[in-house]
Structures are given as structure tokens and as C-alpha cells.
């Protein structure tokens, strides 16, 4: 028998020990994350004093209709207008 041969019972024991260790590590990670979580995203958003400024340069010129999830490219032309291409054509 070589040193790498392990009986099935010993292998099962090592597997069970590794599973217990993994669960223990998962619990430690969860406790650490819970200790560090001093705020939630919802609470931080509520505490926001002022709304973010809207971009005044961007204006809606035309809304593309009938292109839900079909536009695959958007490019700016030289005169700062957007140009979109859908799978249905130009």
C-alpha cells in the first residue's frame, strides 16, 4: 500500500470534516459581514440631502418606438445628434 491510499471510511471522515470546516468558515464570513454592515442602501438613499443634478445639455428629441430590446448600436454624429440603428433597418 502506498502512502496515498486511503480507506473509504477515512475518506468519508475527511470529507465530513471538510464540510464542517466549510460551514464554519461560511458562518464566520456571514458574521463578519453583518458586523461591518452599519447601514443599508435604502437608509443611505433616504439620507441623501439633495437630488443629483440633471444633465441640462441632454434633451429628448425623438423617442424610438417599436424598438424594445432591438437597438444594437448608438452613435453620435458630428453635429452632436444621436443616431441609432435597429435590427429592422435604419
HTML snippet that shows the backbone in 3Dmol.js (N, CA, C, O; Angstrom):
<script src="https://3Dmol.org/build/3Dmol-min.js"></script>
<div id="view" style="width:600px;height:400px;position:relative"></div>
<script>
const pdb = `
ATOM      1  N   UNK A   1       0.826  -1.187   0.000  1.00  0.00           N
ATOM      2  CA  UNK A   1       0.000   0.000   0.000  1.00  0.00           C
ATOM      3  C   UNK A   1       0.872   1.253   0.000  1.00  0.00           C
ATOM      4  O   UNK A   1       1.818   1.350   0.782  1.00  0.00           O
ATOM      5  N   UNK A   2       0.567   2.188  -0.850  1.00  0.00           N
ATOM      6  CA  UNK A   2       1.331   3.431  -0.866  1.00  0.00           C
ATOM      7  C   UNK A   2       0.763   4.409   0.152  1.00  0.00           C
ATOM      8  O   UNK A   2      -0.299   4.172   0.726  1.00  0.00           O
ATOM      9  N   UNK A   3       1.471   5.501   0.371  1.00  0.00           N
ATOM     10  CA  UNK A   3       1.039   6.482   1.375  1.00  0.00           C
ATOM     11  C   UNK A   3      -0.196   7.261   0.921  1.00  0.00           C
ATOM     12  O   UNK A   3      -0.851   7.899   1.746  1.00  0.00           O
ATOM     13  N   UNK A   4      -0.531   7.223  -0.383  1.00  0.00           N
ATOM     14  CA  UNK A   4      -1.691   7.947  -0.899  1.00  0.00           C
ATOM     15  C   UNK A   4      -2.975   7.146  -0.806  1.00  0.00           C
ATOM     16  O   UNK A   4      -4.057   7.703  -0.990  1.00  0.00           O
ATOM     17  N   UNK A   5      -2.883   5.849  -0.524  1.00  0.00           N
ATOM     18  CA  UNK A   5      -4.078   5.016  -0.410  1.00  0.00           C
ATOM     19  C   UNK A   5      -4.786   5.331   0.900  1.00  0.00           C
ATOM     20  O   UNK A   5      -4.173   5.322   1.966  1.00  0.00           O
ATOM     21  N   UNK A   6      -6.081   5.608   0.810  1.00  0.00           N
ATOM     22  CA  UNK A   6      -6.885   5.935   1.987  1.00  0.00           C
ATOM     23  C   UNK A   6      -8.120   5.050   1.948  1.00  0.00           C
ATOM     24  O   UNK A   6      -8.716   4.845   0.890  1.00  0.00           O
ATOM     25  N   UNK A   7      -8.498   4.533   3.099  1.00  0.00           N
ATOM     26  CA  UNK A   7      -9.683   3.679   3.151  1.00  0.00           C
ATOM     27  C   UNK A   7     -10.930   4.519   2.901  1.00  0.00           C
ATOM     28  O   UNK A   7     -10.917   5.725   3.146  1.00  0.00           O
ATOM     29  N   UNK A   8     -12.006   3.904   2.418  1.00  0.00           N
ATOM     30  CA  UNK A   8     -13.248   4.653   2.176  1.00  0.00           C
ATOM     31  C   UNK A   8     -13.783   5.324   3.444  1.00  0.00           C
ATOM     32  O   UNK A   8     -14.317   6.431   3.379  1.00  0.00           O
ATOM     33  N   UNK A   9     -13.644   4.664   4.588  1.00  0.00           N
ATOM     34  CA  UNK A   9     -14.132   5.258   5.835  1.00  0.00           C
ATOM     35  C   UNK A   9     -13.325   6.500   6.194  1.00  0.00           C
ATOM     36  O   UNK A   9     -13.881   7.511   6.622  1.00  0.00           O
ATOM     37  N   UNK A  10     -12.011   6.415   6.016  1.00  0.00           N
ATOM     38  CA  UNK A  10     -11.162   7.573   6.310  1.00  0.00           C
ATOM     39  C   UNK A  10     -11.465   8.719   5.342  1.00  0.00           C
ATOM     40  O   UNK A  10     -11.470   9.886   5.734  1.00  0.00           O
ATOM     41  N   UNK A  11     -11.715   8.380   4.087  1.00  0.00           N
ATOM     42  CA  UNK A  11     -12.046   9.409   3.095  1.00  0.00           C
ATOM     43  C   UNK A  11     -13.361  10.096   3.452  1.00  0.00           C
ATOM     44  O   UNK A  11     -13.456  11.321   3.380  1.00  0.00           O
ATOM     45  N   UNK A  12     -14.382   9.316   3.840  1.00  0.00           N
ATOM     46  CA  UNK A  12     -15.670   9.896   4.236  1.00  0.00           C
ATOM     47  C   UNK A  12     -15.491  10.795   5.456  1.00  0.00           C
ATOM     48  O   UNK A  12     -16.103  11.859   5.546  1.00  0.00           O
ATOM     49  N   UNK A  13     -14.656  10.366   6.384  1.00  0.00           N
ATOM     50  CA  UNK A  13     -14.393  11.168   7.577  1.00  0.00           C
ATOM     51  C   UNK A  13     -13.743  12.494   7.204  1.00  0.00           C
ATOM     52  O   UNK A  13     -14.103  13.538   7.748  1.00  0.00           O
ATOM     53  N   UNK A  14     -12.795  12.458   6.284  1.00  0.00           N
ATOM     54  CA  UNK A  14     -12.133  13.691   5.845  1.00  0.00           C
ATOM     55  C   UNK A  14     -13.102  14.603   5.096  1.00  0.00           C
ATOM     56  O   UNK A  14     -13.047  15.824   5.238  1.00  0.00           O
ATOM     57  N   UNK A  15     -13.986  14.007   4.302  1.00  0.00           N
ATOM     58  CA  UNK A  15     -14.988  14.795   3.575  1.00  0.00           C
ATOM     59  C   UNK A  15     -15.926  15.482   4.560  1.00  0.00           C
ATOM     60  O   UNK A  15     -16.217  16.669   4.417  1.00  0.00           O
ATOM     61  N   UNK A  16     -16.399  14.740   5.559  1.00  0.00           N
ATOM     62  CA  UNK A  16     -17.298  15.325   6.564  1.00  0.00           C
ATOM     63  C   UNK A  16     -16.598  16.441   7.334  1.00  0.00           C
ATOM     64  O   UNK A  16     -17.201  17.477   7.614  1.00  0.00           O
ATOM     65  N   UNK A  17     -15.331  16.232   7.676  1.00  0.00           N
ATOM     66  CA  UNK A  17     -14.577  17.252   8.392  1.00  0.00           C
ATOM     67  C   UNK A  17     -14.422  18.503   7.522  1.00  0.00           C
ATOM     68  O   UNK A  17     -14.552  19.620   8.021  1.00  0.00           O
ATOM     69  N   UNK A  18     -14.150  18.327   6.242  1.00  0.00           N
ATOM     70  CA  UNK A  18     -14.011  19.459   5.325  1.00  0.00           C
ATOM     71  C   UNK A  18     -15.334  20.202   5.186  1.00  0.00           C
ATOM     72  O   UNK A  18     -15.345  21.431   5.113  1.00  0.00           O
ATOM     73  N   UNK A  19     -16.454  19.474   5.147  1.00  0.00           N
ATOM     74  CA  UNK A  19     -17.769  20.122   5.057  1.00  0.00           C
ATOM     75  C   UNK A  19     -18.058  20.939   6.306  1.00  0.00           C
ATOM     76  O   UNK A  19     -18.567  22.056   6.219  1.00  0.00           O
ATOM     77  N   UNK A  20     -17.729  20.375   7.485  1.00  0.00           N
ATOM     78  CA  UNK A  20     -17.944  21.120   8.732  1.00  0.00           C
ATOM     79  C   UNK A  20     -17.083  22.378   8.764  1.00  0.00           C
ATOM     80  O   UNK A  20     -17.535  23.441   9.189  1.00  0.00           O
ATOM     81  N   UNK A  21     -15.850  22.247   8.314  1.00  0.00           N
ATOM     82  CA  UNK A  21     -14.955  23.402   8.280  1.00  0.00           C
ATOM     83  C   UNK A  21     -15.475  24.462   7.310  1.00  0.00           C
ATOM     84  O   UNK A  21     -15.416  25.655   7.610  1.00  0.00           O
ATOM     85  N   UNK A  22     -15.981  24.040   6.153  1.00  0.00           N
ATOM     86  CA  UNK A  22     -16.537  24.983   5.175  1.00  0.00           C
ATOM     87  C   UNK A  22     -17.742  25.712   5.762  1.00  0.00           C
ATOM     88  O   UNK A  22     -17.867  26.926   5.602  1.00  0.00           O
ATOM     89  N   UNK A  23     -18.627  24.985   6.439  1.00  0.00           N
ATOM     90  CA  UNK A  23     -19.793  25.625   7.063  1.00  0.00           C
ATOM     91  C   UNK A  23     -19.359  26.609   8.142  1.00  0.00           C
ATOM     92  O   UNK A  23     -19.935  27.689   8.272  1.00  0.00           O
ATOM     93  N   UNK A  24     -18.350  26.235   8.909  1.00  0.00           N
ATOM     94  CA  UNK A  24     -17.834  27.123   9.947  1.00  0.00           C
ATOM     95  C   UNK A  24     -17.277  28.407   9.336  1.00  0.00           C
ATOM     96  O   UNK A  24     -17.516  29.501   9.847  1.00  0.00           O
ATOM     97  N   UNK A  25     -16.537  28.268   8.248  1.00  0.00           N
ATOM     98  CA  UNK A  25     -15.987  29.444   7.572  1.00  0.00           C
ATOM     99  C   UNK A  25     -17.089  30.318   6.990  1.00  0.00           C
ATOM    100  O   UNK A  25     -17.004  31.544   7.052  1.00  0.00           O
ATOM    101  N   UNK A  26     -18.128  29.697   6.422  1.00  0.00           N
ATOM    102  CA  UNK A  26     -19.260  30.467   5.896  1.00  0.00           C
ATOM    103  C   UNK A  26     -19.927  31.264   7.006  1.00  0.00           C
ATOM    104  O   UNK A  26     -20.280  32.428   6.814  1.00  0.00           O
ATOM    105  N   UNK A  27     -20.102  30.635   8.176  1.00  0.00           N
ATOM    106  CA  UNK A  27     -20.717  31.333   9.305  1.00  0.00           C
ATOM    107  C   UNK A  27     -19.847  32.495   9.772  1.00  0.00           C
ATOM    108  O   UNK A  27     -20.362  33.568  10.088  1.00  0.00           O
ATOM    109  N   UNK A  28     -18.529  32.287   9.819  1.00  0.00           N
ATOM    110  CA  UNK A  28     -17.629  33.369  10.232  1.00  0.00           C
ATOM    111  C   UNK A  28     -17.694  34.535   9.255  1.00  0.00           C
ATOM    112  O   UNK A  28     -17.710  35.694   9.668  1.00  0.00           O
ATOM    113  N   UNK A  29     -17.730  34.232   7.966  1.00  0.00           N
ATOM    114  CA  UNK A  29     -17.822  35.284   6.944  1.00  0.00           C
ATOM    115  C   UNK A  29     -19.129  36.046   7.089  1.00  0.00           C
ATOM    116  O   UNK A  29     -19.137  37.275   7.023  1.00  0.00           O
ATOM    117  N   UNK A  30     -20.237  35.332   7.287  1.00  0.00           N
ATOM    118  CA  UNK A  30     -21.542  35.989   7.434  1.00  0.00           C
ATOM    119  C   UNK A  30     -21.560  36.883   8.662  1.00  0.00           C
ATOM    120  O   UNK A  30     -22.063  38.005   8.601  1.00  0.00           O
ATOM    121  N   UNK A  31     -21.016  36.401   9.783  1.00  0.00           N
ATOM    122  CA  UNK A  31     -20.978  37.226  10.995  1.00  0.00           C
ATOM    123  C   UNK A  31     -20.126  38.472  10.784  1.00  0.00           C
ATOM    124  O   UNK A  31     -20.493  39.558  11.232  1.00  0.00           O
ATOM    125  N   UNK A  32     -18.997  38.323  10.107  1.00  0.00           N
ATOM    126  CA  UNK A  32     -18.118  39.463   9.840  1.00  0.00           C
ATOM    127  C   UNK A  32     -18.817  40.481   8.946  1.00  0.00           C
ATOM    128  O   UNK A  32     -18.738  41.684   9.196  1.00  0.00           O
ATOM    129  N   UNK A  33     -19.503  40.007   7.904  1.00  0.00           N
ATOM    130  CA  UNK A  33     -20.238  40.911   7.018  1.00  0.00           C
ATOM    131  C   UNK A  33     -21.347  41.632   7.772  1.00  0.00           C
ATOM    132  O   UNK A  33     -21.566  42.826   7.567  1.00  0.00           O
ATOM    133  N   UNK A  34     -22.055  40.905   8.653  1.00  0.00           N
ATOM    134  CA  UNK A  34     -23.122  41.525   9.437  1.00  0.00           C
ATOM    135  C   UNK A  34     -22.566  42.571  10.393  1.00  0.00           C
ATOM    136  O   UNK A  34     -23.197  43.606  10.610  1.00  0.00           O
ATOM    137  N   UNK A  35     -21.389  42.315  10.969  1.00  0.00           N
ATOM    138  CA  UNK A  35     -20.766  43.288  11.867  1.00  0.00           C
ATOM    139  C   UNK A  35     -20.371  44.558  11.122  1.00  0.00           C
ATOM    140  O   UNK A  35     -20.465  45.655  11.672  1.00  0.00           O
ATOM    141  N   UNK A  36     -19.933  44.416   9.883  1.00  0.00           N
ATOM    142  CA  UNK A  36     -19.477  45.569   9.104  1.00  0.00           C
ATOM    143  C   UNK A  36     -20.621  46.327   8.437  1.00  0.00           C
ATOM    144  O   UNK A  36     -20.429  47.463   8.004  1.00  0.00           O
ATOM    145  N   UNK A  37     -21.788  45.734   8.346  1.00  0.00           N
ATOM    146  CA  UNK A  37     -22.929  46.371   7.680  1.00  0.00           C
ATOM    147  C   UNK A  37     -23.581  47.355   8.645  1.00  0.00           C
ATOM    148  O   UNK A  37     -24.526  47.010   9.354  1.00  0.00           O
ATOM    149  N   UNK A  38     -23.069  48.581   8.664  1.00  0.00           N
ATOM    150  CA  UNK A  38     -23.609  49.578   9.575  1.00  0.00           C
ATOM    151  C   UNK A  38     -24.754  50.381   8.959  1.00  0.00           C
ATOM    152  O   UNK A  38     -25.396  51.171   9.650  1.00  0.00           O
ATOM    153  N   UNK A  39     -25.012  50.187   7.674  1.00  0.00           N
ATOM    154  CA  UNK A  39     -26.105  50.902   7.007  1.00  0.00           C
ATOM    155  C   UNK A  39     -26.571  50.076   5.813  1.00  0.00           C
ATOM    156  O   UNK A  39     -25.847  49.222   5.301  1.00  0.00           O
ATOM    157  N   UNK A  40     -27.788  50.353   5.390  1.00  0.00           N
ATOM    158  CA  UNK A  40     -28.307  49.703   4.194  1.00  0.00           C
ATOM    159  C   UNK A  40     -28.378  50.726   3.072  1.00  0.00           C
ATOM    160  O   UNK A  40     -28.360  51.932   3.317  1.00  0.00           O
ATOM    161  N   UNK A  41     -28.456  50.248   1.867  1.00  0.00           N
ATOM    162  CA  UNK A  41     -28.554  51.143   0.716  1.00  0.00           C
ATOM    163  C   UNK A  41     -29.811  52.001   0.805  1.00  0.00           C
ATOM    164  O   UNK A  41     -29.786  53.180   0.454  1.00  0.00           O
ATOM    165  N   UNK A  42     -30.910  51.410   1.276  1.00  0.00           N
ATOM    166  CA  UNK A  42     -32.159  52.154   1.408  1.00  0.00           C
ATOM    167  C   UNK A  42     -31.998  53.315   2.392  1.00  0.00           C
ATOM    168  O   UNK A  42     -32.451  54.427   2.118  1.00  0.00           O
ATOM    169  N   UNK A  43     -31.356  53.063   3.532  1.00  0.00           N
ATOM    170  CA  UNK A  43     -31.157  54.131   4.515  1.00  0.00           C
ATOM    171  C   UNK A  43     -30.233  55.217   3.985  1.00  0.00           C
ATOM    172  O   UNK A  43     -30.463  56.401   4.232  1.00  0.00           O
ATOM    173  N   UNK A  44     -29.202  54.830   3.266  1.00  0.00           N
ATOM    174  CA  UNK A  44     -28.302  55.822   2.686  1.00  0.00           C
ATOM    175  C   UNK A  44     -29.017  56.675   1.644  1.00  0.00           C
ATOM    176  O   UNK A  44     -28.786  57.882   1.566  1.00  0.00           O
ATOM    177  N   UNK A  45     -29.876  56.063   0.849  1.00  0.00           N
ATOM    178  CA  UNK A  45     -30.618  56.811  -0.168  1.00  0.00           C
ATOM    179  C   UNK A  45     -31.586  57.792   0.481  1.00  0.00           C
ATOM    180  O   UNK A  45     -31.759  58.911  -0.002  1.00  0.00           O
ATOM    181  N   UNK A  46     -32.217  57.374   1.576  1.00  0.00           N
ATOM    182  CA  UNK A  46     -33.136  58.276   2.273  1.00  0.00           C
ATOM    183  C   UNK A  46     -32.404  59.452   2.897  1.00  0.00           C
ATOM    184  O   UNK A  46     -32.961  60.544   3.009  1.00  0.00           O
ATOM    185  N   UNK A  47     -31.165  59.238   3.301  1.00  0.00           N
ATOM    186  CA  UNK A  47     -30.392  60.296   3.945  1.00  0.00           C
ATOM    187  C   UNK A  47     -29.800  61.282   2.940  1.00  0.00           C
ATOM    188  O   UNK A  47     -29.238  62.304   3.332  1.00  0.00           O
ATOM    189  N   UNK A  48     -29.922  60.986   1.667  1.00  0.00           N
ATOM    190  CA  UNK A  48     -29.381  61.878   0.641  1.00  0.00           C
ATOM    191  C   UNK A  48     -30.068  63.234   0.756  1.00  0.00           C
ATOM    192  O   UNK A  48     -31.295  63.312   0.697  1.00  0.00           O
ATOM    193  N   UNK A  49     -29.296  64.296   0.920  1.00  0.00           N
ATOM    194  CA  UNK A  49     -29.857  65.622   1.157  1.00  0.00           C
ATOM    195  C   UNK A  49     -30.453  66.247  -0.102  1.00  0.00           C
ATOM    196  O   UNK A  49     -31.544  66.815  -0.058  1.00  0.00           O
ATOM    197  N   UNK A  50     -29.748  66.144  -1.208  1.00  0.00           N
ATOM    198  CA  UNK A  50     -30.245  66.779  -2.425  1.00  0.00           C
ATOM    199  C   UNK A  50     -30.191  65.789  -3.583  1.00  0.00           C
ATOM    200  O   UNK A  50     -29.354  64.887  -3.612  1.00  0.00           O
ATOM    201  N   UNK A  51     -31.076  65.971  -4.510  1.00  0.00           N
ATOM    202  CA  UNK A  51     -31.113  65.092  -5.676  1.00  0.00           C
ATOM    203  C   UNK A  51     -29.932  65.404  -6.580  1.00  0.00           C
ATOM    204  O   UNK A  51     -29.418  66.522  -6.583  1.00  0.00           O
ATOM    205  N   UNK A  52     -29.518  64.430  -7.328  1.00  0.00           N
ATOM    206  CA  UNK A  52     -28.434  64.648  -8.272  1.00  0.00           C
ATOM    207  C   UNK A  52     -28.902  65.582  -9.376  1.00  0.00           C
ATOM    208  O   UNK A  52     -30.045  65.478  -9.822  1.00  0.00           O
ATOM    209  N   UNK A  53     -28.046  66.493  -9.826  1.00  0.00           N
ATOM    210  CA  UNK A  53     -28.465  67.426 -10.881  1.00  0.00           C
ATOM    211  C   UNK A  53     -28.674  66.695 -12.196  1.00  0.00           C
ATOM    212  O   UNK A  53     -27.942  65.765 -12.534  1.00  0.00           O
ATOM    213  N   UNK A  54     -29.676  67.129 -12.921  1.00  0.00           N
ATOM    214  CA  UNK A  54     -29.940  66.531 -14.227  1.00  0.00           C
ATOM    215  C   UNK A  54     -29.040  67.191 -15.261  1.00  0.00           C
ATOM    216  O   UNK A  54     -28.706  68.371 -15.155  1.00  0.00           O
ATOM    217  N   UNK A  55     -28.663  66.425 -16.240  1.00  0.00           N
ATOM    218  CA  UNK A  55     -27.814  66.948 -17.293  1.00  0.00           C
ATOM    219  C   UNK A  55     -28.657  67.884 -18.162  1.00  0.00           C
ATOM    220  O   UNK A  55     -29.593  67.445 -18.830  1.00  0.00           O
ATOM    221  N   UNK A  56     -28.323  69.152 -18.147  1.00  0.00           N
ATOM    222  CA  UNK A  56     -29.106  70.150 -18.866  1.00  0.00           C
ATOM    223  C   UNK A  56     -28.826  70.137 -20.371  1.00  0.00           C
ATOM    224  O   UNK A  56     -29.626  70.654 -21.151  1.00  0.00           O
ATOM    225  N   UNK A  57     -27.707  69.556 -20.782  1.00  0.00           N
ATOM    226  CA  UNK A  57     -27.376  69.548 -22.207  1.00  0.00           C
ATOM    227  C   UNK A  57     -28.137  68.472 -22.968  1.00  0.00           C
ATOM    228  O   UNK A  57     -28.340  68.599 -24.176  1.00  0.00           O
ATOM    229  N   UNK A  58     -28.558  67.421 -22.288  1.00  0.00           N
ATOM    230  CA  UNK A  58     -29.241  66.324 -22.964  1.00  0.00           C
ATOM    231  C   UNK A  58     -30.742  66.598 -22.993  1.00  0.00           C
ATOM    232  O   UNK A  58     -31.365  66.815 -21.953  1.00  0.00           O
ATOM    233  N   UNK A  59     -31.304  66.585 -24.172  1.00  0.00           N
ATOM    234  CA  UNK A  59     -32.738  66.789 -24.326  1.00  0.00           C
ATOM    235  C   UNK A  59     -33.297  65.677 -25.198  1.00  0.00           C
ATOM    236  O   UNK A  59     -32.647  65.221 -26.139  1.00  0.00           O
ATOM    237  N   UNK A  60     -34.498  65.251 -24.876  1.00  0.00           N
ATOM    238  CA  UNK A  60     -35.149  64.235 -25.686  1.00  0.00           C
ATOM    239  C   UNK A  60     -35.655  64.889 -26.961  1.00  0.00           C
ATOM    240  O   UNK A  60     -36.453  65.825 -26.911  1.00  0.00           O
ATOM    241  N   UNK A  61     -35.204  64.408 -28.075  1.00  0.00           N
ATOM    242  CA  UNK A  61     -35.637  64.943 -29.368  1.00  0.00           C
ATOM    243  C   UNK A  61     -36.706  64.049 -29.984  1.00  0.00           C
ATOM    244  O   UNK A  61     -37.722  64.533 -30.483  1.00  0.00           O
ATOM    245  N   UNK A  62     -36.473  62.762 -29.945  1.00  0.00           N
ATOM    246  CA  UNK A  62     -37.416  61.820 -30.518  1.00  0.00           C
ATOM    247  C   UNK A  62     -37.279  60.509 -29.762  1.00  0.00           C
ATOM    248  O   UNK A  62     -36.170  60.037 -29.509  1.00  0.00           O
ATOM    249  N   UNK A  63     -38.397  59.935 -29.410  1.00  0.00           N
ATOM    250  CA  UNK A  63     -38.396  58.657 -28.721  1.00  0.00           C
ATOM    251  C   UNK A  63     -38.617  57.554 -29.737  1.00  0.00           C
ATOM    252  O   UNK A  63     -39.589  57.575 -30.491  1.00  0.00           O
ATOM    253  N   UNK A  64     -37.716  56.598 -29.750  1.00  0.00           N
ATOM    254  CA  UNK A  64     -37.860  55.477 -30.671  1.00  0.00           C
ATOM    255  C   UNK A  64     -38.923  54.535 -30.141  1.00  0.00           C
ATOM    256  O   UNK A  64     -38.851  54.095 -28.993  1.00  0.00           O
ATOM    257  N   UNK A  65     -39.894  54.228 -30.954  1.00  0.00           N
ATOM    258  CA  UNK A  65     -40.964  53.325 -30.550  1.00  0.00           C
ATOM    259  C   UNK A  65     -40.885  52.065 -31.387  1.00  0.00           C
ATOM    260  O   UNK A  65     -40.484  52.100 -32.550  1.00  0.00           O
ATOM    261  N   UNK A  66     -41.269  50.959 -30.789  1.00  0.00           N
ATOM    262  CA  UNK A  66     -41.245  49.692 -31.501  1.00  0.00           C
ATOM    263  C   UNK A  66     -39.864  49.077 -31.598  1.00  0.00           C
ATOM    264  O   UNK A  66     -39.655  48.146 -32.376  1.00  0.00           O
ATOM    265  N   UNK A  67     -38.926  49.579 -30.827  1.00  0.00           N
ATOM    266  CA  UNK A  67     -37.565  49.055 -30.872  1.00  0.00           C
ATOM    267  C   UNK A  67     -37.142  48.481 -29.530  1.00  0.00           C
ATOM    268  O   UNK A  67     -35.954  48.492 -29.205  1.00  0.00           O
ATOM    269  N   UNK A  68     -38.065  47.991 -28.762  1.00  0.00           N
ATOM    270  CA  UNK A  68     -37.734  47.454 -27.453  1.00  0.00           C
ATOM    271  C   UNK A  68     -36.741  46.305 -27.592  1.00  0.00           C
ATOM    272  O   UNK A  68     -37.034  45.295 -28.231  1.00  0.00           O
ATOM    273  N   UNK A  69     -35.585  46.463 -26.999  1.00  0.00           N
ATOM    274  CA  UNK A  69     -34.519  45.460 -26.978  1.00  0.00           C
ATOM    275  C   UNK A  69     -34.005  45.115 -28.376  1.00  0.00           C
ATOM    276  O   UNK A  69     -33.461  44.029 -28.577  1.00  0.00           O
ATOM    277  N   UNK A  70     -34.169  46.016 -29.341  1.00  0.00           N
ATOM    278  CA  UNK A  70     -33.720  45.718 -30.695  1.00  0.00           C
ATOM    279  C   UNK A  70     -32.616  46.658 -31.161  1.00  0.00           C
ATOM    280  O   UNK A  70     -31.976  46.381 -32.176  1.00  0.00           O
ATOM    281  N   UNK A  71     -32.372  47.747 -30.463  1.00  0.00           N
ATOM    282  CA  UNK A  71     -31.327  48.678 -30.879  1.00  0.00           C
ATOM    283  C   UNK A  71     -29.993  48.117 -30.428  1.00  0.00           C
ATOM    284  O   UNK A  71     -29.792  47.857 -29.242  1.00  0.00           O
ATOM    285  N   UNK A  72     -29.083  47.932 -31.365  1.00  0.00           N
ATOM    286  CA  UNK A  72     -27.801  47.343 -31.002  1.00  0.00           C
ATOM    287  C   UNK A  72     -26.643  48.311 -31.164  1.00  0.00           C
ATOM    288  O   UNK A  72     -25.516  47.959 -30.816  1.00  0.00           O
ATOM    289  N   UNK A  73     -26.868  49.509 -31.673  1.00  0.00           N
ATOM    290  CA  UNK A  73     -25.777  50.469 -31.819  1.00  0.00           C
ATOM    291  C   UNK A  73     -26.329  51.882 -31.692  1.00  0.00           C
ATOM    292  O   UNK A  73     -27.445  52.171 -32.124  1.00  0.00           O
ATOM    293  N   UNK A  74     -25.531  52.754 -31.095  1.00  0.00           N
ATOM    294  CA  UNK A  74     -25.892  54.162 -30.966  1.00  0.00           C
ATOM    295  C   UNK A  74     -24.622  54.963 -31.217  1.00  0.00           C
ATOM    296  O   UNK A  74     -23.596  54.723 -30.580  1.00  0.00           O
ATOM    297  N   UNK A  75     -24.686  55.898 -32.129  1.00  0.00           N
ATOM    298  CA  UNK A  75     -23.516  56.700 -32.476  1.00  0.00           C
ATOM    299  C   UNK A  75     -23.890  58.173 -32.463  1.00  0.00           C
ATOM    300  O   UNK A  75     -25.042  58.538 -32.698  1.00  0.00           O
ATOM    301  N   UNK A  76     -22.902  59.011 -32.186  1.00  0.00           N
ATOM    302  CA  UNK A  76     -23.092  60.454 -32.222  1.00  0.00           C
ATOM    303  C   UNK A  76     -22.614  60.964 -33.574  1.00  0.00           C
ATOM    304  O   UNK A  76     -21.538  60.589 -34.039  1.00  0.00           O
ATOM    305  N   UNK A  77     -23.411  61.814 -34.201  1.00  0.00           N
ATOM    306  CA  UNK A  77     -22.984  62.418 -35.456  1.00  0.00           C
ATOM    307  C   UNK A  77     -22.119  63.636 -35.135  1.00  0.00           C
ATOM    308  O   UNK A  77     -21.980  64.013 -33.971  1.00  0.00           O
ATOM    309  N   UNK A  78     -21.548  64.244 -36.154  1.00  0.00           N
ATOM    310  CA  UNK A  78     -20.650  65.380 -35.927  1.00  0.00           C
ATOM    311  C   UNK A  78     -21.381  66.598 -35.385  1.00  0.00           C
ATOM    312  O   UNK A  78     -20.754  67.458 -34.768  1.00  0.00           O
ATOM    313  N   UNK A  79     -22.698  66.696 -35.599  1.00  0.00           N
ATOM    314  CA  UNK A  79     -23.439  67.840 -35.064  1.00  0.00           C
ATOM    315  C   UNK A  79     -24.110  67.499 -33.728  1.00  0.00           C
ATOM    316  O   UNK A  79     -25.125  68.102 -33.380  1.00  0.00           O
ATOM    317  N   UNK A  80     -23.553  66.538 -32.974  1.00  0.00           N
ATOM    318  CA  UNK A  80     -23.961  66.167 -31.623  1.00  0.00           C
ATOM    319  C   UNK A  80     -25.344  65.536 -31.551  1.00  0.00           C
ATOM    320  O   UNK A  80     -25.962  65.543 -30.487  1.00  0.00           O
ATOM    321  N   UNK A  81     -25.838  64.998 -32.637  1.00  0.00           N
ATOM    322  CA  UNK A  81     -27.114  64.294 -32.612  1.00  0.00           C
ATOM    323  C   UNK A  81     -26.848  62.796 -32.541  1.00  0.00           C
ATOM    324  O   UNK A  81     -25.885  62.297 -33.124  1.00  0.00           O
ATOM    325  N   UNK A  82     -27.693  62.099 -31.835  1.00  0.00           N
ATOM    326  CA  UNK A  82     -27.533  60.650 -31.718  1.00  0.00           C
ATOM    327  C   UNK A  82     -28.145  59.967 -32.927  1.00  0.00           C
ATOM    328  O   UNK A  82     -29.131  60.439 -33.493  1.00  0.00           O
ATOM    329  N   UNK A  83     -27.563  58.877 -33.304  1.00  0.00           N
ATOM    330  CA  UNK A  83     -28.040  58.105 -34.441  1.00  0.00           C
ATOM    331  C   UNK A  83     -28.093  56.654 -34.011  1.00  0.00           C
ATOM    332  O   UNK A  83     -27.069  56.083 -33.636  1.00  0.00           O
ATOM    333  N   UNK A  84     -29.274  56.044 -34.059  1.00  0.00           N
ATOM    334  CA  UNK A  84     -29.417  54.658 -33.615  1.00  0.00           C
ATOM    335  C   UNK A  84     -29.768  53.751 -34.769  1.00  0.00           C
ATOM    336  O   UNK A  84     -30.418  54.164 -35.729  1.00  0.00           O
ATOM    337  N   UNK A  85     -29.331  52.509 -34.663  1.00  0.00           N
ATOM    338  CA  UNK A  85     -29.632  51.518 -35.691  1.00  0.00           C
ATOM    339  C   UNK A  85     -30.300  50.329 -35.023  1.00  0.00           C
ATOM    340  O   UNK A  85     -29.796  49.796 -34.033  1.00  0.00           O
ATOM    341  N   UNK A  86     -31.430  49.918 -35.565  1.00  0.00           N
ATOM    342  CA  UNK A  86     -32.120  48.745 -35.050  1.00  0.00           C
ATOM    343  C   UNK A  86     -32.015  47.597 -36.033  1.00  0.00           C
ATOM    344  O   UNK A  86     -31.540  47.765 -37.156  1.00  0.00           O
ATOM    345  N   UNK A  87     -32.460  46.437 -35.604  1.00  0.00           N
ATOM    346  CA  UNK A  87     -32.391  45.272 -36.483  1.00  0.00           C
ATOM    347  C   UNK A  87     -33.394  45.368 -37.618  1.00  0.00           C
ATOM    348  O   UNK A  87     -33.297  44.622 -38.592  1.00  0.00           O
ATOM    349  N   UNK A  88     -34.355  46.275 -37.508  1.00  0.00           N
ATOM    350  CA  UNK A  88     -35.351  46.416 -38.564  1.00  0.00           C
ATOM    351  C   UNK A  88     -34.867  47.330 -39.680  1.00  0.00           C
ATOM    352  O   UNK A  88     -35.549  47.462 -40.696  1.00  0.00           O
ATOM    353  N   UNK A  89     -33.730  47.953 -39.525  1.00  0.00           N
ATOM    354  CA  UNK A  89     -33.206  48.846 -40.555  1.00  0.00           C
ATOM    355  C   UNK A  89     -32.796  50.172 -39.972  1.00  0.00           C
ATOM    356  O   UNK A  89     -32.650  50.306 -38.757  1.00  0.00           O
ATOM    357  N   UNK A  90     -32.608  51.154 -40.831  1.00  0.00           N
ATOM    358  CA  UNK A  90     -32.106  52.459 -40.402  1.00  0.00           C
ATOM    359  C   UNK A  90     -33.240  53.279 -39.955  1.00  0.00           C
ATOM    360  O   UNK A  90     -33.050  54.425 -39.548  1.00  0.00           O
TER     361      UNK A  90
END
`;
const viewer = $3Dmol.createViewer("view");
viewer.addModel(pdb, "pdb");
viewer.setStyle({}, {cartoon: {color: "spectrum"}});
viewer.zoomTo();
viewer.render();
</script>
